[in-house]
Amino acid sequence: MRMLGRGLLGRCPICGQRRLFRLWFSLAERCPRCHLRFERIEGHWLGALGLNTIVSFAILFVVVVAGLVLSHPDYRMAPLIAAAVGTAVIVPLVFFPSSKTLWTAIDLCMRPLEPGEATSAGTSSSQQERRRPEDQQGARRVAELRNPMRSERSRGFRGE
């Protein structure tokens, strides 16, 4: 759930790093902290495109239905069309960055990390000891995603 929340906020799903976008439409190739490659496989962004489309159409549907309900019984089409067009243009642009990071989070839930996909913040063992607490949490999260059974055992959740 934490990964999905981070993705929705436009952060790295694994470590929570902010500032992943150079410009509104330009996502960095890798996370600066955990070095996760955001485009995990070829065609990865088709899922983000689909997610953006679904969210945009859902919000457009709500706007149109709310406009019809609020203007009943005297349906005035000009304001309804203006609201619909504005929603159809603005929502996909505003949701675009979040759709990419949220889709990466969903993909990580479906296909856990494989060895080498992300590092423990890309530091040596001497540097790892001096890391900030949030960096250490990111490193723990990378380890948990690589081997979920091991992390469950370490927390005391045994399937016995």
PLY file of the C-alpha trace (Angstrom):
ply
format ascii 1.0
element vertex 160
property float x
property float y
property float z
element edge 159
property int vertex1
property int vertex2
end_header
0.00 0.00 0.00
2.89 2.32 0.77
4.30 1.85 -2.73
0.97 2.81 -4.30
0.73 5.92 -2.13
4.24 6.96 -3.07
3.49 6.36 -6.74
0.30 8.43 -6.55
2.28 11.30 -5.04
4.86 11.16 -7.84
7.62 9.65 -5.71
9.80 6.60 -6.22
7.66 3.61 -5.19
10.59 1.90 -3.45
12.42 4.60 -1.50
10.06 7.60 -1.66
12.56 9.89 -3.40
11.06 13.15 -4.64
12.12 15.26 -7.64
12.04 12.44 -10.17
10.88 14.71 -12.99
13.23 17.13 -14.72
10.25 18.80 -16.38
6.54 18.04 -16.05
6.71 15.41 -18.83
10.31 14.22 -18.39
10.85 11.45 -15.85
14.41 10.55 -14.91
15.60 7.19 -16.24
16.52 5.99 -12.73
15.77 7.00 -9.16
18.62 9.13 -7.79
18.52 7.32 -4.43
17.83 3.61 -5.05
18.69 3.56 -8.79
15.45 1.82 -9.75
15.02 1.90 -13.52
11.49 3.21 -14.05
11.00 1.69 -17.50
11.44 -1.88 -16.32
10.56 -3.58 -19.61
9.96 -2.48 -23.18
6.44 -1.08 -23.47
6.26 -0.35 -19.74
4.64 3.06 -20.24
1.62 1.60 -22.04
0.27 0.76 -18.59
0.73 4.38 -17.46
-1.02 5.56 -20.61
-3.94 3.22 -19.90
-4.08 4.30 -16.27
-4.11 7.97 -17.26
-6.88 7.30 -19.78
-9.04 5.42 -17.25
-8.66 8.12 -14.58
-9.34 10.90 -17.09
-12.48 9.24 -18.43
-13.73 8.48 -14.91
-13.36 12.12 -13.86
-14.90 13.28 -17.15
-17.88 10.98 -16.51
-18.33 12.42 -13.01
-18.19 15.99 -14.36
-20.77 15.27 -17.08
-23.16 13.44 -14.73
-22.80 16.14 -12.04
-23.43 18.82 -14.69
-26.57 17.06 -15.86
-27.86 16.53 -12.32
-27.16 20.13 -11.28
-28.76 21.64 -14.37
-31.92 19.47 -14.28
-34.60 20.17 -15.58
-33.26 23.03 -17.73
-30.28 21.42 -19.44
-27.90 24.12 -20.68
-25.41 22.53 -23.01
-22.81 25.32 -23.41
-21.59 25.24 -19.77
-21.71 21.44 -19.74
-19.64 21.18 -22.91
-17.16 23.77 -21.62
-16.73 21.85 -18.36
-16.34 18.56 -20.24
-13.76 19.93 -22.67
-11.83 21.63 -19.87
-11.80 18.40 -17.87
-10.79 16.34 -20.91
-7.81 18.63 -21.56
-6.63 19.44 -18.03
-6.98 16.12 -16.15
-4.69 14.01 -18.39
-2.01 16.72 -18.28
-2.18 17.14 -14.51
-2.30 13.39 -13.79
0.49 12.51 -16.26
3.45 12.48 -13.82
1.54 10.55 -11.17
0.34 8.02 -13.74
3.95 7.08 -14.53
5.09 6.60 -10.94
1.79 4.96 -9.92
2.05 2.51 -12.81
5.61 1.66 -11.76
4.30 0.96 -8.25
1.53 -1.27 -9.62
4.07 -3.08 -11.78
6.30 -3.63 -8.74
3.33 -5.15 -6.89
2.72 -7.55 -9.79
6.37 -8.26 -10.63
8.69 -7.88 -7.60
12.21 -6.58 -8.03
14.82 -8.88 -9.47
18.45 -8.77 -8.32
20.25 -5.77 -9.78
17.10 -3.75 -10.61
17.63 -1.41 -7.67
20.49 -0.96 -5.27
20.66 -0.06 -1.64
21.03 3.60 -2.59
24.16 2.80 -4.60
26.63 3.19 -1.76
29.51 1.16 -0.37
29.27 -0.57 3.01
31.17 2.25 4.77
28.80 4.82 3.29
25.74 2.72 4.20
26.50 3.11 7.90
26.37 6.93 7.58
23.12 7.05 5.61
20.12 9.04 6.75
17.28 7.00 8.32
15.02 7.40 5.27
17.83 6.04 3.05
18.14 3.02 5.35
14.39 2.45 5.08
14.69 2.53 1.31
17.49 -0.03 1.44
15.37 -2.29 3.68
12.45 -1.93 1.28
14.68 -2.97 -1.65
15.76 -6.06 0.31
12.14 -6.90 1.18
11.03 -6.60 -2.43
13.84 -8.84 -3.61
13.00 -11.62 -1.18
9.48 -11.27 0.31
9.56 -14.63 2.13
12.75 -13.74 3.97
11.33 -10.39 5.11
8.14 -12.10 6.37
10.22 -14.58 8.38
12.28 -11.77 9.87
9.09 -10.11 11.08
7.82 -13.31 12.65
5.18 -14.23 10.06
5.67 -17.94 9.54
3.42 -20.01 7.37
3.52 -22.93 9.81
0 1
1 2
2 3
3 4
4 5
5 6
6 7
7 8
8 9
9 10
10 11
11 12
12 13
13 14
14 15
15 16
16 17
17 18
18 19
19 20
20 21
21 22
22 23
23 24
24 25
25 26
26 27
27 28
28 29
29 30
30 31
31 32
32 33
33 34
34 35
35 36
36 37
37 38
38 39
39 40
40 41
41 42
42 43
43 44
44 45
45 46
46 47
47 48
48 49
49 50
50 51
51 52
52 53
53 54
54 55
55 56
56 57
57 58
58 59
59 60
60 61
61 62
62 63
63 64
64 65
65 66
66 67
67 68
68 69
69 70
70 71
71 72
72 73
73 74
74 75
75 76
76 77
77 78
78 79
79 80
80 81
81 82
82 83
83 84
84 85
85 86
86 87
87 88
88 89
89 90
90 91
91 92
92 93
93 94
94 95
95 96
96 97
97 98
98 99
99 100
100 101
101 102
102 103
103 104
104 105
105 106
106 107
107 108
108 109
109 110
110 111
111 112
112 113
113 114
114 115
115 116
116 117
117 118
118 119
119 120
120 121
121 122
122 123
123 124
124 125
125 126
126 127
127 128
128 129
129 130
130 131
131 132
132 133
133 134
134 135
135 136
136 137
137 138
138 139
139 140
140 141
141 142
142 143
143 144
144 145
145 146
146 147
147 148
148 149
149 150
150 151
151 152
152 153
153 154
154 155
155 156
156 157
157 158
158 159
